[in-house]
Each structure stands twice: as C-alpha cells, then as structure tokens.
Amino acid sequence: MSDQRSQISNSQTVLFGVDDFEFETLEQNNGIAVVVKFKLDEQGRYNAGDVLVVLSGTDIHFHGMIGKIEDGYAIASDPRGSLLPATTQ
C-alpha cells in the first residue's frame, strides 16, 4: 500500500491579465462569473487540477481550479472570490 505523503502532486498556474482574458460565462452569481470557459492554447502543458488566475495589476479577479480541458478550451470555477462580470466576451 502506498503512503500518500510520499506522492507528490504538481499543479501549475495559468495566468492572464484581465484585459487579455477572453471567456464565456457558464455559471454566474449576482452578475459575477463563477464558472468560465476559456481558450487554452497550450493544451498539452496544462491539466485538470491546475489553477487559473486572472489579474488586474496586483488585484486578483479570478482564482479557481481548472476542472476540465477539452477541444482547446478549459473550464474553471471560482465560486467565492470572482470579480469577473458575467458576460460573454
């Protein structure tokens, strides 16, 4: 039986500036996007479990885990701290 503490899990951060981040809102809460779909150009580099961070200067507008990557698009959720408006860009 393997010891879970001896297994290393690596996750990466996918970083966008808010002005460059193009997304589609899949779920929203009070006008704020909490689940987004976005194009991920470097498909083989990232995996489900990696983290999406969208910044405006030093302010975090979205910080969530990528749950799925398919056909060049990723889906990420930030149910508590998102500041992205719920719109389709």
Secondary structure as UniProt FT lines:
FT   HELIX           4..6
FT   STRAND          13..17
FT   TURN            18..20
FT   STRAND          23..29
FT   TURN            30..31
FT   STRAND          32..39
FT   HELIX           43..45
FT   TURN            48..49
FT   STRAND          51..56
FT   TURN            57..58
FT   STRAND          59..70
FT   TURN            71..72
FT   STRAND          73..77
FT   TURN            79..81
//
